[in-house]
Amino acid sequence: MIYFSVRSCLISFFVLVFLLFVGSSNKVVEVNAICKQAKNPSFCLSLLNSKPGGATHATLIDLAQYTIGVLRANVTITIKYINLLIAHSGTDRKAINHYKSCLTHFSYNEGALGDVENTQKCLRSGDYNGVNVAASAVMTDVEDCISGESPSNPSYHDPSMLPKYADVVKQIAQIILILSNFLIRN
């Protein structure tokens, strides 16, 4: 009788472990599978593999969380850089207008930093479609900054490093977009 109950417990234990393994492993994805979808796969691989503890055993949620943190840091650095550009533009009205427009597109209230916050909130709540939309909004904010989206602020040939900073932000947001697509499918 005791043999039967121990055996039943062991079987139940192994079934539980199997279900936990299957339930958690479906969210672990090979980093190469994620990054082959990026416009710049080597940038993607470098970013995801820089995750402390490594990306090979990280879940999609872990990778998304990490990447959102990297995005927030890069948006914040870009905002600081834009403020420096505004301060050092002297009397160049075209440059000042361009950088002020970019500041709006990267800000918390109307721009990328607010969209990063929304990305984080959506991830926490399990709204992966919302993560997708918010990451897309970051990419649009960046593009609007660089292209000069309004007739009053036509395209400005920016000699600064801002286009490179913006491109990094855009690439990171694209990785979050890809991660959100994997999360939606799982």
Disulfide bonds with the S-S distance in Angstrom:
Cys35-Cys44 2.12
Cys102-Cys145 2.00
